[in-house]
Amino acid sequence: MMKKATIQLETLTCPSCVQKVEGAIKSLDGVDKESVKVLFNASKAKFEFDDAKLSVEEVEKAITALGYEVKKSQVK
């Protein structure tokens, strides 16, 4: 089933940070690539994913592996 997630990140410092986080999320199997939006000013990542293929924790791990800190996640 597709779910919507919002991940609050520590402050993103530059536009290339946005591209790195977006790329990491889009590379994961189970993410709806078209739904991925990383908001620079709000330091948030929003996306839809298939919870049968992927967990939000796995997305968090992909983001933290890049060196960014996750503050909190919300799944609907």
PyMOL commands that place a pseudoatom at each C-alpha (Angstrom):
pseudoatom trace, name=CA, resn=MET, resi=1, chain=A, elem=C, hetatm=0, pos=[0.000, 0.000, 0.000]
pseudoatom trace, name=CA, resn=MET, resi=2, chain=A, elem=C, hetatm=0, pos=[1.298, 3.465, -0.854]
pseudoatom trace, name=CA, resn=LYS, resi=3, chain=A, elem=C, hetatm=0, pos=[1.904, 5.761, 2.086]
pseudoatom trace, name=CA, resn=LYS, resi=4, chain=A, elem=C, hetatm=0, pos=[2.979, 9.386, 2.312]
pseudoatom trace, name=CA, resn=ALA, resi=5, chain=A, elem=C, hetatm=0, pos=[5.979, 10.325, 4.421]
pseudoatom trace, name=CA, resn=THR, resi=6, chain=A, elem=C, hetatm=0, pos=[7.522, 13.569, 5.587]
pseudoatom trace, name=CA, resn=ILE, resi=7, chain=A, elem=C, hetatm=0, pos=[11.001, 13.549, 7.049]
pseudoatom trace, name=CA, resn=GLN, resi=8, chain=A, elem=C, hetatm=0, pos=[12.199, 16.621, 8.942]
pseudoatom trace, name=CA, resn=LEU, resi=9, chain=A, elem=C, hetatm=0, pos=[15.930, 17.088, 8.458]
pseudoatom trace, name=CA, resn=GLU, resi=10, chain=A, elem=C, hetatm=0, pos=[18.546, 19.188, 10.176]
pseudoatom trace, name=CA, resn=THR, resi=11, chain=A, elem=C, hetatm=0, pos=[19.068, 22.399, 8.222]
pseudoatom trace, name=CA, resn=LEU, resi=12, chain=A, elem=C, hetatm=0, pos=[19.990, 21.859, 4.593]
pseudoatom trace, name=CA, resn=THR, resi=13, chain=A, elem=C, hetatm=0, pos=[22.835, 24.243, 3.827]
pseudoatom trace, name=CA, resn=CYS, resi=14, chain=A, elem=C, hetatm=0, pos=[22.830, 24.396, 0.028]
pseudoatom trace, name=CA, resn=PRO, resi=15, chain=A, elem=C, hetatm=0, pos=[20.909, 23.419, -3.125]
pseudoatom trace, name=CA, resn=SER, resi=16, chain=A, elem=C, hetatm=0, pos=[23.336, 20.548, -3.785]
pseudoatom trace, name=CA, resn=CYS, resi=17, chain=A, elem=C, hetatm=0, pos=[22.290, 19.079, -0.401]
pseudoatom trace, name=CA, resn=VAL, resi=18, chain=A, elem=C, hetatm=0, pos=[18.732, 18.994, -1.738]
pseudoatom trace, name=CA, resn=GLN, resi=19, chain=A, elem=C, hetatm=0, pos=[19.880, 17.157, -4.872]
pseudoatom trace, name=CA, resn=LYS, resi=20, chain=A, elem=C, hetatm=0, pos=[21.874, 14.606, -2.847]
pseudoatom trace, name=CA, resn=VAL, resi=21, chain=A, elem=C, hetatm=0, pos=[18.964, 13.817, -0.508]
pseudoatom trace, name=CA, resn=GLU, resi=22, chain=A, elem=C, hetatm=0, pos=[16.492, 13.688, -3.412]
pseudoatom trace, name=CA, resn=GLY, resi=23, chain=A, elem=C, hetatm=0, pos=[18.769, 11.336, -5.341]
pseudoatom trace, name=CA, resn=ALA, resi=24, chain=A, elem=C, hetatm=0, pos=[19.211, 9.024, -2.351]
pseudoatom trace, name=CA, resn=ILE, resi=25, chain=A, elem=C, hetatm=0, pos=[15.460, 8.744, -1.805]
pseudoatom trace, name=CA, resn=LYS, resi=26, chain=A, elem=C, hetatm=0, pos=[14.719, 8.232, -5.516]
pseudoatom trace, name=CA, resn=SER, resi=27, chain=A, elem=C, hetatm=0, pos=[17.323, 5.444, -5.712]
pseudoatom trace, name=CA, resn=LEU, resi=28, chain=A, elem=C, hetatm=0, pos=[15.404, 3.261, -3.245]
pseudoatom trace, name=CA, resn=ASP, resi=29, chain=A, elem=C, hetatm=0, pos=[13.132, 0.506, -4.539]
pseudoatom trace, name=CA, resn=GLY, resi=30, chain=A, elem=C, hetatm=0, pos=[9.539, 1.140, -3.488]
pseudoatom trace, name=CA, resn=VAL, resi=31, chain=A, elem=C, hetatm=0, pos=[9.644, 4.952, -3.674]
pseudoatom trace, name=CA, resn=ASP, resi=32, chain=A, elem=C, hetatm=0, pos=[7.345, 6.728, -6.131]
pseudoatom trace, name=CA, resn=LYS, resi=33, chain=A, elem=C, hetatm=0, pos=[10.065, 8.717, -7.924]
pseudoatom trace, name=CA, resn=GLU, resi=34, chain=A, elem=C, hetatm=0, pos=[7.602, 11.378, -9.150]
pseudoatom trace, name=CA, resn=SER, resi=35, chain=A, elem=C, hetatm=0, pos=[6.441, 12.127, -5.603]
pseudoatom trace, name=CA, resn=VAL, resi=36, chain=A, elem=C, hetatm=0, pos=[9.872, 12.976, -4.134]
pseudoatom trace, name=CA, resn=LYS, resi=37, chain=A, elem=C, hetatm=0, pos=[10.211, 16.619, -3.111]
pseudoatom trace, name=CA, resn=VAL, resi=38, chain=A, elem=C, hetatm=0, pos=[12.949, 17.994, -0.874]
pseudoatom trace, name=CA, resn=LEU, resi=39, chain=A, elem=C, hetatm=0, pos=[12.115, 21.468, 0.398]
pseudoatom trace, name=CA, resn=PHE, resi=40, chain=A, elem=C, hetatm=0, pos=[15.282, 23.518, 0.944]
pseudoatom trace, name=CA, resn=ASN, resi=41, chain=A, elem=C, hetatm=0, pos=[13.818, 26.310, 3.097]
pseudoatom trace, name=CA, resn=ALA, resi=42, chain=A, elem=C, hetatm=0, pos=[11.746, 23.952, 5.258]
pseudoatom trace, name=CA, resn=SER, resi=43, chain=A, elem=C, hetatm=0, pos=[14.459, 21.242, 5.466]
pseudoatom trace, name=CA, resn=LYS, resi=44, chain=A, elem=C, hetatm=0, pos=[11.878, 18.547, 4.719]
pseudoatom trace, name=CA, resn=ALA, resi=45, chain=A, elem=C, hetatm=0, pos=[11.715, 15.571, 2.408]
pseudoatom trace, name=CA, resn=LYS, resi=46, chain=A, elem=C, hetatm=0, pos=[8.259, 14.465, 1.219]
pseudoatom trace, name=CA, resn=PHE, resi=47, chain=A, elem=C, hetatm=0, pos=[7.566, 11.327, -0.786]
pseudoatom trace, name=CA, resn=GLU, resi=48, chain=A, elem=C, hetatm=0, pos=[5.235, 8.390, -1.314]
pseudoatom trace, name=CA, resn=PHE, resi=49, chain=A, elem=C, hetatm=0, pos=[6.398, 4.821, -0.865]
pseudoatom trace, name=CA, resn=ASP, resi=50, chain=A, elem=C, hetatm=0, pos=[5.127, 1.250, -0.951]
pseudoatom trace, name=CA, resn=ASP, resi=51, chain=A, elem=C, hetatm=0, pos=[5.331, 0.026, 2.650]
pseudoatom trace, name=CA, resn=ALA, resi=52, chain=A, elem=C, hetatm=0, pos=[5.348, -3.585, 1.429]
pseudoatom trace, name=CA, resn=LYS, resi=53, chain=A, elem=C, hetatm=0, pos=[8.741, -2.952, -0.226]
pseudoatom trace, name=CA, resn=LEU, resi=54, chain=A, elem=C, hetatm=0, pos=[10.317, -0.290, 1.962]
pseudoatom trace, name=CA, resn=SER, resi=55, chain=A, elem=C, hetatm=0, pos=[10.166, 1.177, 5.455]
pseudoatom trace, name=CA, resn=VAL, resi=56, chain=A, elem=C, hetatm=0, pos=[10.598, 4.825, 6.379]
pseudoatom trace, name=CA, resn=GLU, resi=57, chain=A, elem=C, hetatm=0, pos=[13.519, 3.715, 8.577]
pseudoatom trace, name=CA, resn=GLU, resi=58, chain=A, elem=C, hetatm=0, pos=[15.330, 2.474, 5.465]
pseudoatom trace, name=CA, resn=VAL, resi=59, chain=A, elem=C, hetatm=0, pos=[14.841, 5.894, 3.858]
pseudoatom trace, name=CA, resn=GLU, resi=60, chain=A, elem=C, hetatm=0, pos=[16.186, 7.547, 7.024]
pseudoatom trace, name=CA, resn=LYS, resi=61, chain=A, elem=C, hetatm=0, pos=[19.268, 5.293, 6.870]
pseudoatom trace, name=CA, resn=ALA, resi=62, chain=A, elem=C, hetatm=0, pos=[19.908, 6.319, 3.246]
pseudoatom trace, name=CA, resn=ILE, resi=63, chain=A, elem=C, hetatm=0, pos=[19.736, 9.995, 4.269]
pseudoatom trace, name=CA, resn=THR, resi=64, chain=A, elem=C, hetatm=0, pos=[21.938, 9.609, 7.360]
pseudoatom trace, name=CA, resn=ALA, resi=65, chain=A, elem=C, hetatm=0, pos=[24.473, 7.643, 5.279]
pseudoatom trace, name=CA, resn=LEU, resi=66, chain=A, elem=C, hetatm=0, pos=[24.990, 10.884, 3.319]
pseudoatom trace, name=CA, resn=GLY, resi=67, chain=A, elem=C, hetatm=0, pos=[25.802, 12.687, 6.559]
pseudoatom trace, name=CA, resn=TYR, resi=68, chain=A, elem=C, hetatm=0, pos=[22.485, 14.461, 7.127]
pseudoatom trace, name=CA, resn=GLU, resi=69, chain=A, elem=C, hetatm=0, pos=[20.656, 14.255, 10.423]
pseudoatom trace, name=CA, resn=VAL, resi=70, chain=A, elem=C, hetatm=0, pos=[17.008, 13.210, 10.578]
pseudoatom trace, name=CA, resn=LYS, resi=71, chain=A, elem=C, hetatm=0, pos=[14.994, 15.028, 13.275]
pseudoatom trace, name=CA, resn=LYS, resi=72, chain=A, elem=C, hetatm=0, pos=[11.681, 13.192, 12.911]
pseudoatom trace, name=CA, resn=SER, resi=73, chain=A, elem=C, hetatm=0, pos=[9.503, 11.315, 10.454]
pseudoatom trace, name=CA, resn=GLN, resi=74, chain=A, elem=C, hetatm=0, pos=[5.785, 11.205, 9.893]
pseudoatom trace, name=CA, resn=VAL, resi=75, chain=A, elem=C, hetatm=0, pos=[3.933, 8.605, 7.867]
pseudoatom trace, name=CA, resn=LYS, resi=76, chain=A, elem=C, hetatm=0, pos=[0.289, 8.799, 6.769]
for i in range(1, 76): cmd.bond("trace and resi %d" % i, "trace and resi %d" % (i + 1))
show_as sticks, trace
zoom trace
